[in-house]
């Protein structure tokens, strides 16, 4: 994914018309070896879904060098302790695997305190920790005092890597100096009815920020609520988060209140929502969730930029990998100037054929 400063450079270059076209970029890429491109650093993130089908986002500190002040999914860089990966120029570097899954679960624990690990002696239950024990573990793992896998083993658990469901990969465009290859996952925390009755185990830990190291807040909310908050300017979402939350909001839907009070879905409704989302993610050949997206500008008008989602990135050319060719993303540069730059704000996800024909079927727009 994009670090914040690079994001601004990327969008501002496109707004000035200085960003090369898709075909121009392909000619440039073909004129030099993939090995000469800035490496795409491996990272992983999780769309963590609560027992009520809410999505967890973390509010990053304003001084962060990546996604400053933005709301993001828990995740971060792959570490050597997570496992070996081929070099960025190797297509296998951009495939789901143990290193990405370990990094996703480790970063989720460090950033939110939620441990996605199953008990070794009871595979149906997640490991439960006392608050003090959890906080000590977060500090020790973050400070690299102990390898995460070893710490989980000491607590009688194993990382629930099987519970992670691939939900696209994002590859920073080739002309950006600082690049990332980010594997996204879905993870469904157990529905309340699936938890062991009469026992305290498997209860969802309330997410907490990491003491202000990288995040100032952690909160679960409906995907649609996050989109609405971003459109109202109440939170900052960058393109990957906005795009994926827009898709999830089509399936994990908040019920409309009938009496002015907040309505809650019953267990069967929650389970059906999850089933429909999984059907979408795992559908297709290859599955939709395995798409690799490297955004590229396809149209510019004033302060509005339309981003294509269909490219997979130069490292994956010739592999058969592709992004989402059915949708485009509208982004606008805001009037707010931060650090001397106008920040990009995603506004809507549109079906591409409707965008081309002028019939804009809008998702997530005011």
Secondary structure, 3 states (H helix, E strand, C coil): CCCHHHHHHHHHHHHCCCCCCHHHHHHHHHCCCHHHCCCEEEEEEEEEECCCCCEEEEEECCCCCCCCCCEECEEEECCHHHCCCCCCCCHHHHCCCHHHHHHHHHHHHHHHCCCCEEECCEEEEECCCCHHHHHHHHHHHHCCCCCHHHHHHHCCEEECHHHCEEEEEEECCCCCCCEEEEEEEEEECCCHHHCCCCCCCCCCCCCCCCCCCCEEEEEEECHHHHHHHHHCCCCCCCHHHHHHHHHHCCCCCCCCCCCCCCCCCCHHHHHHHHHHHHHHHHCCCCCHHHCEECCEEEEEECCEEEEECCCCCHHHCCCCCCCCCCEEEEEEEEEEEECCEEEEEEEEEEEHHHHHHCCCCEECCC
